[in-house]
Amino acid sequence: MKTVFERTLGRALFAVAVATASLSGGEAGAQAPAPVTTDAATDPQYSQEIVVLGLTPLTLLNPRDLADLRTAFARLGPVLAPRATIRMRITSPVVDGRRAYTIAEGSDETTEFEVAADGSFAFPPLGEDGKHSLILSSGPPATGLRIGVMSPGSRTDARRIGDLRLECQLWWTLTRPRVSLLVRAAAGKVGPCASKKFGYSVGIGRPMGEAVVNVPDGSSRKMWLSKSRRSAWAPLWDRTVPDDAVVIMR
């Protein structure tokens, strides 16, 4: 059994390593964020931000990214969140005339899709060739990208545990291949989303009085709140909490 010091050291190493690791893909690169913590105070429906760097038009996700996301969603989605959809959100300032599209390698054919005023869009349908990139037509050199998973009936203040587990796993799917061996070692074989050493924060964009996990059997468990009370740690690692349990924040 690890001592408190060893667990704390591992968590600190993981945080420092992820925060300083460089993500790269295609012509664009990104700075990996802090470990498995959402910016719950400002963007409660999405994962931690990934900052993508590059020239316009900007490659948000390269073919490997999209193929890995699609594979992870196909494998984990039916188990964790069978009715959920993936959404993404571009968190850079809104640019007039901005559009997003997918394009296949070696082809000029593009599939354009709508980006909402807040920068959000549905994960685009893709062909089976696995050679698509996700492109943003215009924007600043540094553009933030977040992943969100929501099942029907979910709200910002009522999130399914299964949705959060899938959201975290998709974030880690993008992050893991690009970070150092130190980060992977700190995360362990199960990864940070299933490890008790790390937390996944959720919030509603303002301070909360309390946060609880309501389990389908009628029981509930209180969740730990941050000092600012703007985020709470979701127990994704605890398999006694079923996927249909709901995090209630108020």
C-alpha positions as CSV (number, residue, x, y, z in Angstrom):
1,M,0.0,0.0,0.0
2,K,1.3,3.4,-0.9
3,T,2.0,6.0,1.8
4,V,0.3,9.4,1.8
5,F,3.6,10.9,0.8
6,E,3.9,8.5,-2.2
7,R,0.4,9.2,-3.3
8,T,0.9,13.0,-3.0
9,L,4.2,12.8,-4.8
10,G,2.7,10.8,-7.7
11,R,-0.2,13.2,-8.0
12,A,2.2,16.2,-8.0
13,L,4.5,14.6,-10.6
14,F,1.5,13.8,-12.8
15,A,0.2,17.4,-12.6
16,V,3.6,19.0,-13.4
17,A,4.3,16.5,-16.2
18,V,1.0,16.9,-17.9
19,A,1.1,20.7,-17.5
20,T,4.5,20.9,-19.1
21,A,4.2,18.2,-21.8
22,S,3.8,19.2,-25.4
23,L,1.0,17.9,-27.6
24,S,1.5,17.8,-31.3
25,G,-0.5,16.6,-34.2
26,G,-0.3,17.2,-38.0
27,E,0.7,20.8,-38.5
28,A,-0.7,21.9,-35.1
29,G,0.6,21.5,-31.6
30,A,-1.1,21.9,-28.2
31,Q,-0.1,22.4,-24.6
32,A,-1.5,19.6,-22.3
33,P,-3.5,20.9,-19.4
34,A,-3.5,20.0,-15.7
35,P,-4.6,16.5,-15.0
36,V,-8.2,15.5,-15.4
37,T,-9.7,18.6,-13.9
38,T,-12.3,20.6,-15.7
39,D,-12.4,24.4,-15.5
40,A,-15.7,23.8,-13.7
41,A,-16.0,27.4,-12.6
42,T,-16.3,28.8,-16.1
43,D,-17.0,25.9,-18.5
44,P,-19.0,23.3,-16.5
45,Q,-20.3,21.1,-19.4
46,Y,-16.9,20.3,-20.9
47,S,-13.6,18.7,-20.1
48,Q,-10.3,20.4,-19.4
49,E,-9.1,22.7,-22.2
50,I,-6.6,21.6,-24.7
51,V,-4.8,24.6,-26.3
52,V,-4.1,24.0,-30.0
53,L,-1.4,26.1,-31.6
54,G,-0.9,26.6,-35.4
55,L,-1.6,28.7,-38.4
56,T,-4.9,29.5,-40.1
57,P,-6.7,27.3,-41.2
58,L,-6.0,25.5,-37.9
59,T,-5.9,21.7,-37.6
60,L,-7.8,21.1,-34.3
61,L,-7.6,17.3,-34.5
62,N,-5.5,15.3,-36.9
63,P,-6.5,11.9,-38.4
64,R,-5.0,9.9,-35.5
65,D,-6.9,12.1,-33.0
66,L,-10.3,11.6,-34.7
67,A,-9.7,7.8,-35.3
68,D,-8.7,7.3,-31.6
69,L,-11.8,9.3,-30.4
70,R,-14.1,7.4,-32.6
71,T,-12.6,4.0,-31.5
72,A,-12.8,5.0,-27.8
73,F,-16.4,6.3,-28.2
74,A,-17.5,3.1,-30.0
75,R,-15.8,0.9,-27.3
76,L,-16.8,2.8,-24.1
77,G,-19.9,4.8,-25.2
78,P,-22.3,1.8,-25.2
79,V,-21.1,0.8,-21.7
80,L,-20.8,4.1,-19.9
81,A,-23.3,6.4,-21.7
82,P,-25.3,4.5,-24.4
83,R,-27.6,7.5,-25.2
84,A,-25.0,10.3,-25.0
85,T,-23.6,12.5,-27.7
86,I,-20.2,14.1,-27.9
87,R,-19.9,17.8,-28.2
88,M,-16.9,20.0,-28.5
89,R,-16.4,23.6,-27.8
90,I,-13.9,26.1,-29.2
91,T,-13.0,28.4,-26.3
92,S,-11.1,31.1,-28.2
93,P,-12.9,34.4,-28.8
94,V,-15.6,34.2,-31.4
95,V,-14.4,35.1,-34.9
96,D,-16.9,36.4,-37.5
97,G,-17.3,34.1,-40.4
98,R,-15.6,31.2,-38.6
99,R,-16.5,27.7,-39.8
100,A,-15.4,24.2,-39.0
101,Y,-15.1,21.3,-41.3
102,T,-13.6,17.9,-41.8
103,I,-11.3,17.0,-44.7
104,A,-9.9,13.7,-45.9
105,E,-6.2,13.3,-46.7
106,G,-5.4,13.6,-50.3
107,S,-8.8,15.2,-51.1
108,D,-10.2,18.7,-51.6
109,E,-13.7,17.5,-50.5
110,T,-14.8,18.9,-47.2
111,T,-17.8,18.4,-44.9
112,E,-18.7,21.6,-43.2
113,F,-20.8,21.7,-40.0
114,E,-22.3,24.4,-37.8
115,V,-20.4,26.0,-35.0
116,A,-22.8,27.7,-32.5
117,A,-22.3,31.2,-31.2
118,D,-20.7,29.9,-28.0
119,G,-18.2,27.9,-30.1
120,S,-19.8,24.5,-29.5
121,F,-20.5,21.9,-32.1
122,A,-21.5,18.2,-32.3
123,F,-18.8,15.7,-33.0
124,P,-18.9,15.3,-36.8
125,P,-19.8,12.0,-38.5
126,L,-16.8,10.5,-40.2
127,G,-16.2,8.0,-42.9
128,E,-14.4,4.6,-42.3
129,D,-11.1,5.5,-43.9
130,G,-9.7,7.1,-40.7
131,K,-7.9,9.8,-42.6
132,H,-10.0,12.9,-41.7
133,S,-8.8,16.0,-40.0
134,L,-10.9,18.6,-38.1
135,I,-10.2,22.1,-39.4
136,L,-11.1,25.5,-38.1
137,S,-11.2,28.1,-40.9
138,S,-10.1,31.1,-38.8
139,G,-9.2,32.1,-35.3
140,P,-6.3,33.2,-33.1
141,P,-3.0,31.2,-33.2
142,A,-3.9,29.6,-29.8
143,T,-7.3,28.0,-29.8
144,G,-8.8,26.1,-26.8
145,L,-10.7,22.9,-27.4
146,R,-12.9,21.0,-24.9
147,I,-14.8,17.8,-25.0
148,G,-18.3,17.3,-23.5
149,V,-20.5,14.3,-23.1
150,M,-24.2,14.7,-22.2
151,S,-27.0,12.1,-22.1
152,P,-30.6,13.2,-22.8
153,G,-32.2,14.7,-19.7
154,S,-28.8,15.8,-18.2
155,R,-28.3,19.3,-17.1
156,T,-25.3,21.4,-16.1
157,D,-26.3,20.9,-12.4
158,A,-27.2,17.2,-12.9
159,R,-24.5,15.1,-14.6
160,R,-24.5,11.3,-15.0
161,I,-21.5,9.6,-13.6
162,G,-21.3,7.5,-16.8
163,D,-21.2,10.6,-18.9
164,L,-18.4,12.1,-16.8
165,R,-16.4,8.8,-17.0
166,L,-16.7,8.8,-20.8
167,E,-15.8,12.5,-21.0
168,C,-12.7,11.9,-18.9
169,Q,-11.7,8.8,-21.0
170,L,-12.0,10.7,-24.2
171,W,-9.9,13.5,-22.8
172,W,-7.3,11.0,-21.8
173,T,-7.5,9.3,-25.2
174,L,-6.3,12.6,-26.8
175,T,-3.7,13.3,-24.2
176,R,-2.0,10.0,-23.4
177,P,-0.2,9.3,-26.8
178,R,1.4,12.7,-26.7
179,V,2.7,13.0,-23.1
180,S,5.9,11.7,-21.6
181,L,6.6,8.3,-20.1
182,L,6.7,10.1,-16.7
183,V,3.1,11.1,-17.1
184,R,2.0,7.7,-18.2
185,A,3.8,6.0,-15.3
186,A,2.2,8.4,-12.8
187,A,-1.2,7.7,-14.3
188,G,-0.7,4.0,-14.0
189,K,-2.2,1.2,-16.1
190,V,-5.8,2.2,-15.4
191,G,-5.2,5.8,-16.3
192,P,-6.1,8.9,-14.3
193,C,-9.9,8.6,-14.9
194,A,-10.1,5.3,-13.0
195,S,-7.5,6.1,-10.3
196,K,-8.3,7.2,-6.8
197,K,-5.2,9.3,-6.8
198,F,-6.6,11.9,-9.1
199,G,-9.9,13.9,-9.2
200,Y,-12.3,15.0,-11.9
201,S,-13.9,18.3,-11.0
202,V,-17.4,19.4,-12.0
203,G,-19.3,22.6,-11.3
204,I,-22.1,24.8,-12.3
205,G,-20.2,28.0,-13.0
206,R,-20.8,29.6,-9.6
207,P,-20.2,28.7,-5.9
208,M,-22.3,25.7,-4.6
209,G,-23.9,25.1,-1.3
210,E,-23.4,21.3,-1.7
211,A,-22.9,18.6,-4.2
212,V,-24.1,15.0,-3.8
213,V,-24.2,11.8,-5.8
214,N,-27.7,10.3,-6.0
215,V,-27.5,6.5,-6.6
216,P,-30.5,4.7,-8.3
217,D,-31.1,2.7,-5.1
218,G,-32.2,5.9,-3.4
219,S,-29.0,6.5,-1.4
220,S,-26.8,9.6,-1.8
221,R,-23.2,10.5,-1.0
222,K,-21.8,13.9,-0.3
223,M,-19.0,15.1,-2.5
224,W,-15.9,17.1,-1.5
225,L,-16.0,20.8,-2.5
226,S,-13.1,22.9,-3.3
227,K,-12.2,25.9,-1.1
228,S,-13.9,28.3,-3.5
229,R,-16.9,26.0,-3.5
230,R,-17.0,26.4,-7.3
231,S,-16.1,22.8,-8.1
232,A,-16.6,19.3,-6.6
233,W,-14.7,16.1,-7.1
234,A,-16.7,13.4,-8.9
235,P,-15.9,9.8,-7.7
236,L,-15.2,8.4,-11.2
237,W,-12.8,5.8,-9.7
238,D,-15.4,4.3,-7.3
239,R,-17.0,1.4,-9.1
240,T,-19.6,1.1,-6.3
241,V,-21.1,4.2,-7.8
242,P,-23.0,3.1,-10.9
243,D,-22.9,4.9,-14.2
244,D,-26.6,5.9,-13.8
245,A,-25.8,7.7,-10.6
246,V,-26.3,11.5,-10.9
247,V,-24.1,14.3,-9.5
248,I,-26.5,17.0,-8.2
249,M,-24.9,20.4,-7.6
250,R,-26.8,23.3,-6.0
